[in-house]
Amino acid sequence: MDKIHLYDKILSPMVTEKSTNLSEQNKIVFKVPREANKTNLKKNIEKIFKVNVIKINIINKQNRKVVKRGKKVNVQGYKKAIITLKKGQSIDLTTGI
């Protein structure tokens, strides 16, 4: 697999209050493309970050409509993956890829 192809499966890390609390449990949250699946994500994350992935949960956020300035606007949905790492391992998101 080409390095560029590996990085295509991870769009960005999600740094929120909830994801920061999950990091205490060796879990990391990434935004991934809609066509991503668990097996490909596991292989790619293990190759890129050199960690052992125990479990992956994928959440599909649907498109939704929001009213902004009196107009209905569609907000694009996305898919996020919660990745559980082996105990004692971590990924430092502040250094970049």
Phi and psi restraints in degrees (value plus and minus 20) as a CYANA .aco file:
   2 ASP   PHI    -100.1   -60.1
   2 ASP   PSI     127.4   167.4
   3 LYS   PHI     -79.2   -39.2
   3 LYS   PSI     -59.2   -19.2
   4 ILE   PHI     -83.8   -43.8
   4 ILE   PSI     -57.7   -17.7
   5 HIS   PHI     -86.4   -46.4
   5 HIS   PSI     -55.7   -15.7
   6 LEU   PHI     -83.6   -43.6
   6 LEU   PSI     -63.8   -23.8
   7 TYR   PHI     -95.2   -55.2
   7 TYR   PSI     -34.8     5.2
   8 ASP   PHI     -89.1   -49.1
   8 ASP   PSI     -41.9    -1.9
   9 LYS   PHI    -103.2   -63.2
   9 LYS   PSI     -29.3    10.7
  10 ILE   PHI    -142.4  -102.4
  10 ILE   PSI      93.4   133.4
  11 LEU   PHI    -100.8   -60.8
  11 LEU   PSI     -70.9   -30.9
  12 SER   PHI    -186.2  -146.2
  12 SER   PSI     134.4   174.4
  13 PRO   PHI     -97.6   -57.6
  13 PRO   PSI     127.3   167.3
  14 MET   PHI    -121.7   -81.7
  14 MET   PSI      94.2   134.2
  15 VAL   PHI    -129.1   -89.1
  15 VAL   PSI      78.5   118.5
  16 THR   PHI    -150.4  -110.4
  16 THR   PSI     155.6   195.6
  17 GLU   PHI     -83.8   -43.8
  17 GLU   PSI     -61.2   -21.2
  18 LYS   PHI     -86.7   -46.7
  18 LYS   PSI     -62.6   -22.6
  19 SER   PHI     -89.4   -49.4
  19 SER   PSI     -50.0   -10.0
  20 THR   PHI     -87.4   -47.4
  20 THR   PSI     -58.7   -18.7
  21 ASN   PHI     -86.6   -46.6
  21 ASN   PSI     -54.0   -14.0
  22 LEU   PHI     -89.0   -49.0
  22 LEU   PSI     -44.7    -4.7
  23 SER   PHI     -85.5   -45.5
  23 SER   PSI     -41.1    -1.1
  24 GLU   PHI     -89.0   -49.0
  24 GLU   PSI     -41.7    -1.7
  25 GLN   PHI    -121.3   -81.3
  25 GLN   PSI       1.5    41.5
  26 ASN   PHI      41.0    81.0
  26 ASN   PSI      17.5    57.5
  27 LYS   PHI    -138.5   -98.5
  27 LYS   PSI     120.6   160.6
  28 ILE   PHI    -149.9  -109.9
  28 ILE   PSI     122.6   162.6
  29 VAL   PHI    -132.6   -92.6
  29 VAL   PSI     109.1   149.1
  30 PHE   PHI    -145.1  -105.1
  30 PHE   PSI     127.0   167.0
  31 LYS   PHI    -108.2   -68.2
  31 LYS   PSI     109.5   149.5
  32 VAL   PHI    -146.4  -106.4
  32 VAL   PSI     140.9   180.9
  33 PRO   PHI     -87.3   -47.3
  33 PRO   PSI     140.4   180.4
  34 ARG   PHI     -83.5   -43.5
  34 ARG   PSI     -47.7    -7.7
  35 GLU   PHI    -110.0   -70.0
  35 GLU   PSI     -15.6    24.4
  36 ALA   PHI     -92.0   -52.0
  36 ALA   PSI     126.9   166.9
  37 ASN   PHI    -151.5  -111.5
  37 ASN   PSI     151.0   191.0
  38 LYS   PHI     -85.4   -45.4
  38 LYS   PSI     -61.4   -21.4
  39 THR   PHI     -86.7   -46.7
  39 THR   PSI     -63.4   -23.4
  40 ASN   PHI     -86.6   -46.6
  40 ASN   PSI     -61.1   -21.1
  41 LEU   PHI     -81.7   -41.7
  41 LEU   PSI     -63.1   -23.1
  42 LYS   PHI     -81.1   -41.1
  42 LYS   PSI     -67.5   -27.5
  43 LYS   PHI     -81.6   -41.6
  43 LYS   PSI     -65.6   -25.6
  44 ASN   PHI     -86.5   -46.5
  44 ASN   PSI     -63.8   -23.8
  45 ILE   PHI     -87.3   -47.3
  45 ILE   PSI     -58.3   -18.3
  46 GLU   PHI     -85.7   -45.7
  46 GLU   PSI     -56.7   -16.7
  47 LYS   PHI     -93.6   -53.6
  47 LYS   PSI     -62.1   -22.1
  48 ILE   PHI     -91.1   -51.1
  48 ILE   PSI     -71.2   -31.2
  49 PHE   PHI    -117.8   -77.8
  49 PHE   PSI     -26.1    13.9
  50 LYS   PHI      36.1    76.1
  50 LYS   PSI      31.0    71.0
  51 VAL   PHI    -147.8  -107.8
  51 VAL   PSI     147.7   187.7
  52 ASN   PHI    -122.2   -82.2
  52 ASN   PSI     102.1   142.1
  53 VAL   PHI    -113.6   -73.6
  53 VAL   PSI     106.5   146.5
  54 ILE   PHI    -110.2   -70.2
  54 ILE   PSI     -65.8   -25.8
  55 LYS   PHI    -170.6  -130.6
  55 LYS   PSI     129.0   169.0
  56 ILE   PHI    -151.4  -111.4
  56 ILE   PSI     108.1   148.1
  57 ASN   PHI    -132.4   -92.4
  57 ASN   PSI     112.7   152.7
  58 ILE   PHI    -135.0   -95.0
  58 ILE   PSI     112.5   152.5
  59 ILE   PHI    -138.8   -98.8
  59 ILE   PSI     108.3   148.3
  60 ASN   PHI    -123.5   -83.5
  60 ASN   PSI      90.2   130.2
  61 LYS   PHI    -108.1   -68.1
  61 LYS   PSI     102.8   142.8
  62 GLN   PHI     -98.9   -58.9
  62 GLN   PSI     142.0   182.0
  63 ASN   PHI     -84.1   -44.1
  63 ASN   PSI     128.5   168.5
  64 ARG   PHI    -165.6  -125.6
  64 ARG   PSI     141.1   181.1
  65 LYS   PHI    -125.7   -85.7
  65 LYS   PSI     116.1   156.1
  66 VAL   PHI    -150.2  -110.2
  66 VAL   PSI     125.8   165.8
  67 VAL   PHI    -114.8   -74.8
  67 VAL   PSI      98.0   138.0
  68 LYS   PHI    -144.7  -104.7
  68 LYS   PSI     101.6   141.6
  69 ARG   PHI      33.8    73.8
  69 ARG   PSI      18.0    58.0
  70 GLY   PHI      62.7   102.7
  70 GLY   PSI     -17.0    23.0
  71 LYS   PHI    -138.0   -98.0
  71 LYS   PSI     123.5   163.5
  72 LYS   PHI    -100.8   -60.8
  72 LYS   PSI     108.0   148.0
  73 VAL   PHI    -146.2  -106.2
  73 VAL   PSI     117.9   157.9
  74 ASN   PHI    -103.6   -63.6
  74 ASN   PSI     109.7   149.7
  75 VAL   PHI    -121.8   -81.8
  75 VAL   PSI     104.3   144.3
  76 GLN   PHI     -85.9   -45.9
  76 GLN   PSI     113.9   153.9
  77 GLY   PHI     -98.8   -58.8
  77 GLY   PSI     150.3   190.3
  78 TYR   PHI    -174.0  -134.0
  78 TYR   PSI     154.2   194.2
  79 LYS   PHI    -140.3  -100.3
  79 LYS   PSI     115.9   155.9
  80 LYS   PHI    -146.0  -106.0
  80 LYS   PSI     129.5   169.5
  81 ALA   PHI    -140.5  -100.5
  81 ALA   PSI     108.9   148.9
  82 ILE   PHI    -122.0   -82.0
  82 ILE   PSI      96.6   136.6
  83 ILE   PHI    -128.8   -88.8
  83 ILE   PSI     104.3   144.3
  84 THR   PHI    -117.6   -77.6
  84 THR   PSI     104.9   144.9
  85 LEU   PHI    -119.1   -79.1
  85 LEU   PSI     142.3   182.3
  86 LYS   PHI     -83.3   -43.3
  86 LYS   PSI     126.4   166.4
  87 LYS   PHI     -78.5   -38.5
  87 LYS   PSI     112.4   152.4
  88 GLY   PHI      74.6   114.6
  88 GLY   PSI     -30.2     9.8
  89 GLN   PHI    -123.4   -83.4
  89 GLN   PSI     134.3   174.3
  90 SER   PHI    -174.7  -134.7
  90 SER   PSI     143.7   183.7
  91 ILE   PHI    -139.6   -99.6
  91 ILE   PSI     105.2   145.2
  92 ASP   PHI    -109.0   -69.0
  92 ASP   PSI      87.8   127.8
  93 LEU   PHI     -99.2   -59.2
  93 LEU   PSI     -35.9     4.1
  94 THR   PHI     -96.9   -56.9
  94 THR   PSI     -40.7    -0.7
  95 THR   PHI    -102.4   -62.4
  95 THR   PSI     -41.8    -1.8
  96 GLY   PHI      69.1   109.1
  96 GLY   PSI     157.4   197.4
